Amino acid sequence: MKIFKGPNLSNGWKCPICGTDEDKEVVLIGVNGTQRDNLIESHQYHLSCIELLEHDMGQDLVLAMRIVKRKPGWPE
């Protein structure tokens, strides 16, 4: 996973989790089902807002994103 020093703020971007446009490290997370050749649609998230967790499902390995910082008003 590549970590970027700051977000691409074009088009009025705000982190979908915390709702801010703070200039801090972000990661791109691919959107399932959007793969085409060597391209995939991705959304950027502040690194400090998420944790990635690995789940061993027998023959499959699943990566899950856990939200660690929520914007005000989100349920716990």
C-alpha positions as CSV (number, residue, x, y, z in Angstrom):
1,M,0.0,0.0,0.0
2,K,1.5,3.3,-1.0
3,I,1.2,6.2,1.4
4,F,1.0,9.7,0.0
5,K,2.2,12.7,1.9
6,G,-1.0,14.6,1.3
7,P,-4.3,14.4,-0.5
8,N,-5.2,15.4,-4.0
9,L,-7.5,18.3,-3.1
10,S,-9.0,18.7,-6.6
11,N,-12.7,18.8,-6.9
12,G,-13.2,19.8,-3.3
13,W,-12.1,16.5,-1.8
14,K,-12.8,15.7,1.8
15,C,-12.0,12.4,3.6
16,P,-15.2,10.3,3.5
17,I,-14.6,9.2,7.0
18,C,-13.7,12.3,9.0
19,G,-15.2,14.8,6.6
20,T,-12.1,17.2,6.6
21,D,-9.7,18.2,3.9
22,E,-6.7,18.2,6.3
23,D,-3.3,18.1,4.6
24,K,-2.0,14.8,6.0
25,E,-1.0,11.4,4.8
26,V,-3.5,9.5,2.6
27,V,-3.9,6.1,1.0
28,L,-5.8,5.0,-2.1
29,I,-8.2,2.1,-1.6
30,G,-9.4,0.4,-4.8
31,V,-13.1,0.1,-5.5
32,N,-14.1,-3.6,-6.0
33,G,-15.5,-4.3,-9.4
34,T,-13.9,-1.3,-11.2
35,Q,-10.8,-3.1,-12.4
36,R,-10.1,-2.7,-16.2
37,D,-6.7,-3.9,-17.5
38,N,-4.1,-2.4,-15.2
39,L,-6.4,0.4,-13.9
40,I,-8.8,0.5,-10.9
41,E,-11.0,3.3,-9.5
42,S,-9.8,4.3,-6.1
43,H,-10.9,6.5,-3.2
44,Q,-8.4,8.4,-1.0
45,Y,-8.7,8.2,2.8
46,H,-6.6,9.8,5.6
47,L,-4.2,7.2,6.9
48,S,-5.0,8.2,10.5
49,C,-8.8,7.5,9.9
50,I,-8.4,3.8,9.1
51,E,-6.7,0.5,10.0
52,L,-6.3,-2.4,7.6
53,L,-6.9,-5.8,9.2
54,E,-6.2,-9.3,7.7
55,H,-8.7,-12.1,8.2
56,D,-7.8,-15.7,7.3
57,M,-10.9,-17.3,5.8
58,G,-9.4,-20.7,5.1
59,Q,-8.6,-20.7,1.4
60,D,-9.2,-17.0,1.1
61,L,-7.4,-14.0,2.7
62,V,-9.7,-11.0,3.3
63,L,-8.4,-7.5,4.1
64,A,-10.9,-5.3,6.0
65,M,-10.8,-1.6,6.6
66,R,-11.8,-0.5,10.1
67,I,-12.7,3.1,10.7
68,V,-10.8,4.6,13.7
69,K,-11.8,8.2,13.4
70,R,-15.4,9.2,12.6
71,K,-16.9,12.5,11.5
72,P,-19.3,14.1,14.0
73,G,-22.8,12.5,13.9
74,W,-21.7,9.0,12.7
75,P,-23.0,6.2,14.9
76,E,-20.4,4.3,16.9
